[in-house]
Amino acid sequence: MANQNTAYGLRPIGLVGSAANSTGVTQYEIASNNTNVIYQYEICVPTSAGVIDQAGDTAGGTTQALGVLMGVEYQDSVQKKPVFLNYWPGSGSVSVDTNYPVKAFVADNPNQLFKVASNASLTDRATALATVFANASLGTSARSGSSSTGSSTATLSVASVATTATLPLRIVGIMDDVANSDYTAAGIPLIVRLNAHFNAGSRRFDSQTTADSTGI
């Protein structure tokens, strides 16, 4: 039987180890003139302008990730009131009062764990288990999503699984999920963490990071 949920980005599920998981987020800003759509559960990155943007490239990239977007708040210039959305639809799709910041709420703990769906068959549980402790990139675009739900539709690329340290995701486990347990089909929920996290230890923030984080 095919799996029920096969594409939903990176959903926060807990923290590494026994640390308390408050599902907390940190508030950042999105540039009010940013035309990029940033979906809920999509990887976002810091920029040299002091704001966040979408992932550096469509596979997730090697840019230092800040976390995943959980939602936004902005002041509507027509309705004259704050608007809350689970994603940023891009400046061309909303009426933003630029006298107020566009607030972005990001799950940015470097020890955050996420679940993400595989984009292809993993054959059986033994084969899936062999991916644990390996790295991977995103299969469907890190920037893909649904304007109807506001959620990311990114998945993990099974074909990309390797020991390559520069890949954006580290696989650390397999979720027990009865509705998504058909290893012969896409949609197996894998537990991952972000490899190159901006808040983890000493990181460089240079011209290459800036270029990647503007959505090239």
C-alpha positions, -999 to +999 in steps of 0.1 A: +000+000+000+014+034-010+023+058+018-002+085+027+021+115+031+049+118+006+061+155+005+060+180+033+094+196+037+113+194+070+089+192+100+104+198+134+099+168+157+123+171+186+159+177+197+190+155+198+194+137+231+173+143+261+171+181+259+136+195+265+118+203+232+098+235+236+091+237+198+104+272+202+113+296+174+134+327+170+121+359+153+140+372+123+131+394+094+124+390+057+130+419+034+097+435+025+106+436-012+117+399-012+098+383-042+109+348-033+082+325-019+094+309+013+072+280+024+065+266+059+090+238+067+114+251+040+151+256+048+160+293+051+194+309+054+209+342+068+221+369+045+246+398+050+217+422+049+205+409+083+174+392+069+166+356+059+160+341+025+153+308+009+178+280+006+209+286-014+201+262-042+173+238-052+190+207-036+194+224-002+229+237-009+261+240+012+251+274+025+249+275+063+213+269+071+195+289+099+166+265+102+132+261+087+105+287+084+074+282+106+054+313+098+054+351+092+037+382+104+035+415+084+014+447+084-011+449+056-010+483+039-046+480+027-063+464+057-042+484+081-037+454+104-012+426+111-015+395+090-003+360+101+006+334+075+023+300+077+045+310+048+059+341+029+041+344-004+065+369-018+062+407-019+044+407-052+015+387-038+008+407-006+003+444+003+031+451+028+033+483+048+071+489+047+069+510+078+068+477+098+091+447+096+081+414+080+086+391+110+098+355+103+096+328+129+123+301+124+129+268+141+166+275+144+180+252+171+212+236+157+201+204+176+167+204+160+155+171+144+131+170+115+111+144+097+113+144+059+098+120+033+119+099+010+113+107-027+116+071-038+115+035-027+139+024+000+132-013-009+129-026+027+136-016+062+171-031+062+180-009+032+164+021+049+184+015+081+216+014+061+210+051+052+212+061+089+244+082+096+248+090+059+241+124+043+217+134+016+203+163-004+167+173-011+150+155-040+122+178-050+133+214-049+142+228-015+121+258-027+090+239-039+057+241-021+019+246-022+003+280-023-029+264-012-015+250+021+016+272+024+037+241+031+069+230+015+068+199-007+105+192-005+116+156-001+148+137+006+166+124-024+172+087-020+196+087-049+218+113-032+225+093+000+262+092+005+290+099+031+297+132+014+299+157+043+289+187+022+253+174+016+228+195+036+211+167+056+223+141+080+200+111+084+198+100+120+169+076+121+136+063+107+102+073+122+077+047+132+046+056+112+020+030+104+004+051+076+038+056+060+056+023+063+057+009+027+094+008+020+087-001-016+072+033-022+081+070-018+072+087+015+092+068+042+096+094+070+133+097+078+147+117+108+173+142+098+193+172+111+209+201+092+246+195+085+259+230+080+240+250+106+247+287+111+243+285+149+265+254+154+299+264+165+323+287+146+311+293+111+323+315+083+300+342+069+317+354+037+309+365+002+301+330-010+275+325+018+260+359+008+258+349-028+243+315-022+217+329+002+201+353-023+184+325-041+207+318-071 
